[in-house]
Amino acid sequence: MIYLDNAATSWPKPPMVAKAMTGTLIKLGGNPGRSGHRLSLCGGRIIERCRELLAEAFGAPASENVIFTSGCTEALNLAIRGSLYRGDEVLCSHGEHNAVMRVLKSLEESGQITLKVVNPEPDGLLRPETLARAISPKTALCVLCHASNVTGVVQPVGELSRVLKNRAIPLLVDAAQTAGILPVSLKELGADMIAIPGHKGLLGPHGTGLLVLGAGMLPRPLITGGTGSLSESMYQPHSLPDRYESGTPNLPGIAGLLAGARFALAHRQEIEEYERDLAQQMRSSLQNLKGLRVLGHETAPMVGVVSFVPGQMDAGEMCDQLSRRGFALRAGLHCAPAMHQWLGTLESGACRASVGIYNTQDDVEQLAAAIEDILGKK
């Protein structure tokens, strides 16, 4: 199969990821941070190595400011729900994934917050002056998607953050499509918190993620319980990372994340260039096909995501036919209905092809030929 669904999760993983995960299960078995024996201590050291690597990569003020989660969704929930109070106003972009939008909409529906969605210019990019006009005295948080999982358009988050910093408004960045591929750090983006999946650009396993907390950011925990520290107290520890990491840590997952992140971060610039070139090749090939609308904006920077809408058939049918020919794409709304509403594709949905490090130019050529053949038979 030619796998082109890397925006959902990267695959295949580098071989050292599975090796690291298997090693913890076969050799280490102990519960990290819960005992003083060798197996537990070795597991704890793996977790701390991963935390230190990611803290350095994403510009955390200290390693303990990297909070491990089950994925980007949990990280976003922790940052949003833990930072807001009744009466607050929140700004977000038009391109937010439901991991953000459903959280904000539920808080809005319950009357806890008011929500303003900031729309872009026709090229898909938000402008600092537009964001500035949306700010009010009640604005308590801004959430921005770094790159759309539908169009691949990368927002100028660094420029937008300066508008927010002038008003002392915290910025939470959803880096689901960019961490491990583009330059992402608290300083680079001007962010106060960054939510990151472990299983996409960092090439780690499913069920891993992190929230990077800037200095002074202490959202309320979503979950409380055992941490292996301060066991004499029946109250949740305030110190990081224990404040947020209750329960047995995902040692096999974090070991795999450490292996994947080491590889991804060591080759980040090469990966960025390779995936950008592949996506551009795909975009150019598909734009030449009649009866196909390719989403996105040529003037905007983009990651390796190419979505398209077939004019004479359902997007789901197109992806089903491609699946039968050995291609893995994703059809539908991609958990981003606000983006599809802005694009005018809320009813039709779209087909999404997203490249990764193991894709080739031949994969792209084969996909374009298959789509052309399918369209020609309609």
N, C-alpha and C positions, 0 to 999 in steps of 0.2 A: 504493500500500500504506500502511496505517496501522501505523507502526512503534512497537511497545510492548515492545522488548527492550533498553532503555537500561541495565539492570543488567549486561548482557553487554558492551555497548559503546554509547556515545552516538552517535546518528545521526538526522538528518544533522548534519554539522559546520558551524560558522559558515563563511561563504564565504572569509574571510581565511585559514583554515587551509590549504586547497588552494593558494591563491595564494602563501602563504609557502613551502610545500614545493616548488612548481613553480619559484619564483624561485631557490632554491638550486641546483636541477638545471640550470636554463638559464643562470644568471648567475655562479654561484660555483664549481662543480665541484671546487675544491681540497680537500685533506685537512686538516681543522682540527688545528692543533697539530703538524703533521708537516713543515711547511716555513715559510720566511720570506717567501714572495711574497704579493702582495696578495690573491689568491683564498683562500689558506689563512688569512691573518690575518682576513679578513672573516668566514669561516666560524667561526673561533674566537670572534670577538666576538659572534656570534649565540648561540653556546652559553653564553657567559658572561652575556649578558643574561638568558637563560632561567634560568640557575642563580641569578642575583641576585634575579630576580622570585620564584622559588619559595622561596628562603631567607627572604626577607622575609615571604612569605605564611604559611609553615609554622613560623616561629620558629626557624630554624636559627641556631646561634651564629655562623656565618660562611658565606659562599656556598659555600666548598669542602666544607662538610658536607652539601651536596646531591649525591648520587651518582646519575648517570643509569644506568638499567637498561633491559632490554627490556620491562619490565612489572612489575606488582606481584608476580608469582610469583618472578621473579629477585630482586627486592628482599627478599622474605621468606626465600628460600633463603640469600641472603648474610647476612642478620641472624641467622638461626637457626643455620645450620651454622657460621658464623664465630664465634659467641659461646659455643658449648657445648663441654664437655670430658667425657671418660668419667667416669661416676659422678654427673653432674649430674641434678637433678630439674627438670622443666618443668611449669608449670601452663598450661592453656589453657581456653577456654570451650567450651560444648557446640555453639556455632554456627560453629565454624571451617570455612572453605572447605578443600578438599583441597590448595590451595596451601600451607596450614599443616599440615593433618592428615597428609598423606602424608609430608611431611618428618619430622615428629615420630614417626610410626609406624615409619618406616624406621630412624630412630636408636634407637628403643626395641627393635625387632626384632633389631638387631645388638648389643644389649646395652650401647650407649653411654650411654643415659639411661633414666630412669624418667619416666613421664608420668602426670599426674593431670588428668582432665577435670572441670571445675567446672560443676555443673548449676544452672539458675536456679530461681526461684520460678514458680508457675503462670502469672504474667503475662509470663514470658519474660525477666525482668530478673534479673541477678546481684546479689546483696547483698554489701556489703563484709564483713559478718561471716562469710558463707559462704566467701568467698575467704580471709579470715584463718585460718579453721580448716584450710584445705587446705595452708597454708604449713608447711614443715619446715626444719630446718637445712640440708638439701641443695638447697633450691629455689634455682636459679640464674637462672631466666628465667620471665617470664609473658608469654604471647601472648594478646591479646584482639582479637576482631573488633569494630570500632566499631559497625557495623550489619549485620544479617543480610541476605544476598542472597536469602533465602527468605521471611522474614516482614517484613523491613524494620525490625524492632525495633532501636532505638538503645540500646546499653548505656551506663550512667552511668560511663564510663571515668574521668572526672575524680575521682569519689568512690572508685572502686576503686583508683586509682593511689596514693591517700594511704595505703592499707593496705600497699602494696608499698614505698613510700618509707620508711615507718617501719622496715622490715626491710632496706633497701638492696638490694632486688631489682629488677633492670632490667625495664622494661616495653616490649614491642614491640607496636605497634598496627597492625592491618590496616585501613586506611582506604579500602578498595576502593570502598565504596558511599557514602562521605561526603565525601571530599576534593573541594573545589570547590563543595560544596552546603551542608554544615554548617560551623560554626566548627571548624577543625582546626589545631592547632599543638602543638609540644612542650609549651609552657606550659599551653595550654588543656586538654590531655588528661593532663598529668602524665607524658608518655611520655619514654622515652629514645631510641626509634627509631620512625619511622613509615614504613610501606611504602605507596606510592601509585601507582595506575595513571595513565598520562597520557591514556588513551583513553576514560575514563568521564566523571566530573564535571568534569574539566579540559578536556574537549572537544577533546583532541588526537588524533593519528592512532594507529592500531594500532601495536604494537611499541614503545611508549614508556612509561616509568615512572621512579620515583625512590625512593631510600631516603634519608630525612632522619635524620642522625646527631646525637644530642645530644652535649654536651661530654663528652669522655673515652671515647666509644664508638668502638672500633676493632676491629670483627670481622675475622677473617682473610679475605683475599680468596678468592673462588671461582676466579677466572681470573687468570693472570699473563701478562705479555708486553710488547709494545711500548707505550710511553705517549707517546713524543715528548720525554720528559724524561730526564735522567741516562742518556743512551744509552751513556756510557762504562762503566756498571756492568751486570753480568750479573745483578744482584739487583733484585727488585721495589722501586720507590720506596716509602718509608713516608709521604710527604706526601700530603695529600688535595688533590684527588680522585683523583690519579694512582694511588694505591694500589689503586683498584678499577676504573678505567676503561681497561683494556688494549684495544688494537685500535682500528680506525677508528671514530670516533663516528658515530652515526646523525644526520648533519646535517639531511637533509630532515625526519626525524621530529621532531627537537628544534626546528627552525624552526616546524613546524606546532604543536608543543606550546606554544611561546612565544606564538603567535597565539591559540590556543584558550584558554590559561590567562589571558592578558590579559583576554579577553572574560569568561570565567567568573568570575574573581576580582573584576572590576570590578562585576559584577552578582550576586554571590554571594547576598546577602540576598534579592533579588528572586526569584532562582532557587529558593532554599529555600522561600519562601512559595508560589510558583506551583506547584511540584511537589508540595508537601504538600497544597495545596488540591485539585489534580487527583486525587491518590491517594485522598484522603478521599471525593471525589465517586464515584470508582470503587468504593471499598470499600462505601459506602452502597448504591450501585446493585446490586452483586452480592449483598450480604447479603439483599436483598429477594427474591432468586430462589430458588424451591424446588428442592431437590435439589443444592444447592451448599454446600460448606463453605469459608468464607473463613478463611485462616490468619492468625495475628497476634493482637494483644491490644489492645483499644480503650483500655485505661488506659495503655499504654506509648507513648512517642514513637516515631515511625516515619518512614522516608524513603519515596520514591515507588515502593515495591515492593508489589504486591498479588498474593498467590498463592492459588489456590483449587483444591479437589478436587471434581470432579463425581461425584455418588454413583452414577449409573447407567451410566457409561461410562468408558473408559480416558482418562487425562489426555492421553496422546499422540494418541488419536483426536480428542479435543476440539480440540487445537491444530492438528491436520491439517485438520479441518473449518474452523476459523477462518482458517487459511492460505489455503484455497481461496476464502474470502470476502474475502481481502485484508487480513488482520491478521497481524502478525508478533509471536508470543509464544514462550515457551520452555516445553517440557514436560520432566518427568523429575525428577531429584534435584538438579540445579543444582550439581553438584560439592560438595554439602554433606550427605553421608549421616548424619553425627552429628546435625545439626539435624533431618533427616527422621525419624530414629530417635526422637528426643525427642518429635516431634510425632505419632508413630504413623503416618507416611505413607511409611515406607521401602519398603513393597510397592507402594503405589499411585502414588507420586510426586505431582506437582502441576503445574498450569498457572501460569505466572508472567507477569504483565503489569507492566511497569515504565515509568513515564512519563519524559519528558524535556522540554527547553525548547521543542521544536517541536510538542508534542502540544497538543490543544485539548479543551475541554469536549465539543465535538461528537464527537471521537474516542472519548471515554469513553462517551457515550450510544450511539454506534453499536456499540461492543463489547458493552455490556450487552444491547442489543436482539438482537444476533447470537447471544449465548450463550443468551438466553431462547428464541430460535427453535429452536436446536439441541436444547436440553433438552426442548422441547415436542414434538419429533419422535421422541424415544426411546420 
